[in-house]
Amino acid sequence: MNGFWNVLRRDLRLALAGGGEVLTLVLFFIIVGAMVPFAVGPDKALLARIAPGIVWIAAFLAMLLGLDRLLRPDREDGTLALYRLADTPLAAILAAKVIGHWLTSALPLILASPFLALILGMDGPTLGRTLLSLALGTPALAAFGTFGAAVTVALRRGGLLAPILIAPLSVPVLIFGVGAIAPLGGPDQASAAMLFLAALSLMALALSPFVAALAIVWGEE
Amino acid sequence: MNTNSIDDTPKMSWWNRLAHPGQFVSWTRPLVWPLAGLTALLFAIGLWFAFFNSPADYQMGDTVRIMYVHVPTAWLSQFVYATMAVSALGTLVWRHPMADVSMKAAAPLGAAFTAMALFTGSMWGRPTWGTFWEWDGRMTSTLILLFIYLGIVALWRAFDDQLRAARVVAIFTLVGAVNVPIIKFSVDWWSTLHQPASVFTAEGPKMPPSLLTPLFVMFFAFTFLFITLQLVAMHTEVRRRRVMTLERRTVRGDAA
């Protein structure tokens, strides 16, 4: 268990000391959201209606941005090889990676989303549901992202491949994420979508460290 | 005596013959031409039925004939993925070398069949539903299947070492397999525009025999087309690996 906490603490310290990487991610998230009104026109009613989708897409893209930095630096400086030799199982280390990835890329976006909601003209209750659905859904995105990074970590030119591989897998998260905010079938559908999001996240969190560990071990052999 | 030594070696089991790339090529090569002939024959019969000897639908008119291409390619888009998933198990569980080759050969074929299913569906949707595309459960999940296929092809190409690639791609293929049942049941879960299952249902086919016969012939024609192309692609892949090995040996300077 010690190894798990050490890896998590190391990743958090690196992210915070790395000179504003977290800030860059948040800035990217807000800029993507702020570009939409320029693209579709500043129609207030329309913007308020599509705001949940915009927030989710912006969060999704911002989380993809960090994927290339998730495991590749560790592989290049040899840390990943040490992780494989450590007493702590590789899956536990990757679980720490998933949680670290969520804390440094998803949590800041969730904290920044009220600002995006404000400029898109989202109302109070919708903002509340948006925060909840992001909180429930982003762990699944972090887990998929770690899997994608693990699959491509052995590649020299894998930078763009991980997002392409995991985007199709993330579609259900996006569907239920937006469905929980702007329900087509009323509040019952919204709470059902929230439950589906939570289920997806729990399942992805439980399985992804093991699958990612397999991908790393077999990719290096 | 020495002359008997070849007969003394234990006979290879069929499993080993399957696993050895050279053996695999030598005993499957005679199958290619008969399979190709069978495919051509089935296409000739199927297309003759489809164009000349099947009735136009009372609602859709002649556009119903698109079905004879659309339904078999849509079936293959999922069947090829299932083939890849089984091959992926072969790679991960038994480390079977031909499973790698089968997985790699199937990916572009599956992508092509999926693209064909989407294209013909779109051509069919315009006259009958009045739209080329609708964000309905089955169409969306098939589009995602196409993205997964293309991702797998890209992943194969990104690796230099094909043995490492095989294992990593196998893991991704199995993770992506979650999508296939979603496509199969999508028309039952989200009943939007795409019609529900009408060939393989619990109560049997819901179609008159005049439409069903050509559909089944085309079904087999496309499936045998896949089997033939898969074999040829596997032979090509085995040879490509052989060439790569020889090149590497030549570079090292110990060419046999």
Chai-1 contact restraints between the chains, C-beta under 6 A:
chainA,res_idxA,chainB,res_idxB,connection_type,confidence,min_distance_angstrom,max_distance_angstrom,comment,restraint_id
A,V151,B,V168,contact,1.0,0.0,6.0,A-B,restraint_1
A,V151,B,F172,contact,1.0,0.0,6.0,A-B,restraint_2
A,L155,B,A158,contact,1.0,0.0,6.0,A-B,restraint_3
A,L161,B,A158,contact,1.0,0.0,6.0,A-B,restraint_4
A,I164,B,G151,contact,1.0,0.0,6.0,A-B,restraint_5
A,L165,B,G151,contact,1.0,0.0,6.0,A-B,restraint_6
A,P168,B,I144,contact,1.0,0.0,6.0,A-B,restraint_7
A,P168,B,F147,contact,1.0,0.0,6.0,A-B,restraint_8
A,P168,B,I148,contact,1.0,0.0,6.0,A-B,restraint_9
A,V171,B,I144,contact,1.0,0.0,6.0,A-B,restraint_10
A,L214,B,I171,contact,1.0,0.0,6.0,A-B,restraint_11
A,A215,B,V168,contact,1.0,0.0,6.0,A-B,restraint_12
A,A215,B,I171,contact,1.0,0.0,6.0,A-B,restraint_13
A,W218,B,R167,contact,1.0,0.0,6.0,A-B,restraint_14
A,G219,B,R164,contact,1.0,0.0,6.0,A-B,restraint_15
A,G219,B,V168,contact,1.0,0.0,6.0,A-B,restraint_16
